[in-house]
């Protein structure tokens, strides 16, 4: 993504929140966070989202309005579990010549997606997958550490709850229920 872009992030959990920060740091003009959990929608603003939506249909109308019908330059898909519908909808949010990146996991049962292939080709869209943000540790870790030290990359703020090791099951439950952005096991408590 580049400065001035319109970026949509589907899923405002840990991965999505990092993507929102990446978009902000890289100068995106508009960052739309989509999440059905109101807490995560609201927390997305703390990390750089300029707009929020609770559903794809709400986001579709919002992005259409914000871009005067052009749609988003980049769409990052990072819900807790990517579905075939998420991919289809994310491509609908992506503008001509835009990029849609899948950054979450799918069910092992999800083997294919249905997309309008002719529209995909004629609109010159790019669909890509990534793991760990396609990070190059040798080049990127030092840069990310610098962004963290300068306060631009907010990692501590993403931790919404600390758990004792004995409470690990509660941590997983909170994560599955969407009650936290990121939780950590803290051995000092």
C-alpha positions as CSV (number, residue, x, y, z in Angstrom):
1,X,0.0,0.0,0.0
2,X,1.1,3.6,-0.6
3,X,0.4,7.0,0.8
4,X,-3.0,8.3,0.0
5,X,-4.5,4.8,-0.5
6,X,-7.9,3.7,0.7
7,X,-7.4,0.5,2.7
8,X,-10.0,-1.9,4.1
9,X,-9.2,-4.4,6.8
10,X,-11.7,-7.2,7.3
11,X,-11.2,-8.4,10.9
12,X,-9.8,-6.1,13.6
13,X,-8.2,-8.7,15.9
14,X,-4.4,-9.0,16.3
15,X,-3.5,-9.4,12.6
16,X,-6.0,-6.8,11.5
17,X,-4.9,-4.3,14.1
18,X,-1.3,-4.7,12.9
19,X,-2.5,-4.2,9.3
20,X,-4.3,-1.0,10.3
21,X,-1.1,0.3,11.9
22,X,0.9,-0.6,8.8
23,X,-1.6,1.3,6.7
24,X,-1.4,4.3,9.0
25,X,2.4,4.2,9.1
26,X,2.6,4.1,5.3
27,X,0.3,7.1,4.9
28,X,-3.1,5.6,3.9
29,X,-5.7,8.3,3.6
30,X,-8.7,6.2,4.6
31,X,-8.6,3.0,6.6
32,X,-11.8,1.2,7.1
33,X,-12.0,-1.5,9.8
34,X,-14.7,-4.2,9.4
35,X,-15.6,-6.2,12.5
36,X,-18.9,-7.4,13.8
37,X,-17.6,-7.1,17.4
38,X,-18.2,-3.5,18.5
39,X,-15.3,-3.5,21.0
40,X,-12.9,-4.4,18.2
41,X,-14.4,-1.8,15.8
42,X,-13.9,0.9,18.4
43,X,-10.3,-0.2,19.3
44,X,-9.4,-0.1,15.6
45,X,-9.7,3.7,15.8
46,X,-6.9,3.8,18.5
47,X,-4.5,2.2,16.0
48,X,-5.3,4.3,13.0
49,X,-8.7,3.3,11.4
50,X,-10.5,6.3,10.1
51,X,-13.8,4.5,9.6
52,X,-15.5,1.4,11.0
53,X,-18.2,-1.0,9.8
54,X,-19.9,-3.9,11.5
55,X,-20.6,-5.9,8.3
56,X,-19.5,-6.3,4.7
57,X,-22.7,-4.8,3.4
58,X,-22.2,-1.7,5.7
59,X,-18.6,-1.5,4.5
60,X,-19.6,-1.8,0.8
61,X,-21.8,1.2,1.0
62,X,-19.2,3.2,3.1
63,X,-16.3,2.4,0.8
64,X,-18.4,3.2,-2.3
65,X,-19.2,6.6,-0.7
66,X,-15.7,7.4,0.5
67,X,-14.1,6.5,-2.9
68,X,-16.9,7.9,-5.2
69,X,-17.5,4.4,-6.4
70,X,-13.9,3.5,-7.2
71,X,-13.6,1.1,-4.1
72,X,-10.4,0.3,-2.1
73,X,-6.9,0.2,-3.3
74,X,-6.0,-2.6,-0.8
75,X,-8.1,-5.0,1.1
76,X,-6.7,-7.2,3.8
77,X,-8.7,-10.2,4.9
78,X,-7.9,-11.3,8.5
79,X,-11.0,-12.6,10.4
80,X,-10.6,-15.4,12.8
81,X,-11.5,-17.8,10.1
82,X,-11.6,-16.8,6.4
83,X,-14.6,-18.1,4.5
84,X,-15.2,-18.4,0.8
85,X,-17.7,-15.6,1.1
86,X,-15.1,-13.4,2.8
87,X,-12.8,-13.7,-0.3
88,X,-15.7,-13.0,-2.7
89,X,-16.8,-10.0,-0.7
90,X,-13.2,-8.7,-0.3
91,X,-12.7,-8.8,-4.0
92,X,-15.9,-6.8,-4.5
93,X,-14.5,-4.2,-2.2
94,X,-11.2,-4.0,-4.2
95,X,-11.0,-1.4,-7.0
96,X,-9.8,-2.0,-10.5
97,X,-6.1,-2.7,-10.4
98,X,-6.3,-3.1,-6.6
99,X,-4.9,-5.8,-4.3
100,X,-6.7,-8.2,-2.0
101,X,-4.5,-10.0,0.6
102,X,-5.6,-13.1,2.6
103,X,-3.8,-13.0,5.9
104,X,-5.8,-15.4,8.1
105,X,-6.5,-19.1,8.0
106,X,-9.3,-21.1,6.6
107,X,-11.1,-24.2,7.7
108,X,-9.6,-27.3,6.3
109,X,-13.0,-27.9,4.7
110,X,-12.7,-24.6,2.6
111,X,-10.9,-25.8,-0.5
112,X,-12.2,-23.3,-3.1
113,X,-13.9,-20.0,-3.6
114,X,-16.3,-18.8,-6.2
115,X,-15.3,-15.5,-7.8
116,X,-16.5,-13.8,-11.0
117,X,-13.4,-14.7,-13.0
118,X,-14.2,-12.5,-16.0
119,X,-14.6,-9.4,-13.7
120,X,-11.4,-10.5,-11.8
121,X,-9.4,-10.6,-15.0
122,X,-10.9,-7.5,-16.7
123,X,-10.6,-5.4,-13.6
124,X,-6.9,-6.4,-13.3
125,X,-7.2,-7.3,-9.6
126,X,-4.6,-9.1,-7.6
127,X,-5.4,-11.8,-5.0
128,X,-2.5,-12.9,-2.7
129,X,-1.9,-14.9,0.4
130,X,0.6,-14.0,3.1
131,X,1.9,-15.4,6.3
132,X,3.6,-13.2,8.9
133,X,3.1,-10.3,6.5
134,X,5.6,-11.8,4.1
135,X,8.2,-10.5,6.4
136,X,11.9,-10.7,5.6
137,X,13.4,-11.0,9.1
138,X,16.8,-9.7,8.1
139,X,15.4,-6.5,6.7
140,X,12.2,-6.0,8.6
141,X,12.8,-6.8,12.2
142,X,15.2,-3.8,12.7
143,X,12.8,-1.5,10.9
144,X,9.8,-2.7,13.0
145,X,11.9,-2.4,16.2
146,X,12.7,1.2,15.2
147,X,9.0,1.9,14.6
148,X,8.2,0.5,18.0
149,X,10.9,2.5,19.8
150,X,9.7,5.7,18.1
151,X,6.1,5.0,19.2
152,X,4.7,4.6,15.7
153,X,4.1,0.9,16.1
154,X,1.9,0.3,19.1
155,X,2.4,-3.2,20.3
156,X,1.9,-2.7,24.1
157,X,-1.4,-1.1,23.4
158,X,-2.7,-4.1,21.6
159,X,-2.5,-6.2,24.8
160,X,-6.0,-5.9,26.1
161,X,-5.6,-8.5,28.9
162,X,-2.9,-10.3,30.8
163,X,-3.5,-13.9,32.1
164,X,-1.9,-16.2,34.6
165,X,-0.8,-19.5,33.2
166,X,-3.5,-21.2,35.2
167,X,-6.1,-19.0,33.2
168,X,-5.0,-20.1,29.8
169,X,-8.4,-21.7,29.0
170,X,-10.1,-18.3,29.9
171,X,-7.6,-16.6,27.5
172,X,-8.6,-18.9,24.7
173,X,-12.3,-18.4,25.5
174,X,-11.9,-14.6,25.5
175,X,-10.0,-14.8,22.1
176,X,-12.7,-17.0,20.6
177,X,-15.5,-14.7,21.9
178,X,-13.8,-11.5,20.5
179,X,-13.3,-10.0,24.0
180,X,-9.7,-9.2,23.4
181,X,-7.4,-7.9,20.6
182,X,-4.4,-9.7,22.1
183,X,-3.9,-11.4,25.4
184,X,-0.6,-12.6,26.9
185,X,0.4,-15.1,29.5
186,X,2.2,-13.1,32.2
187,X,4.4,-15.3,34.4
188,X,4.8,-12.5,36.9
189,X,1.2,-12.4,38.1
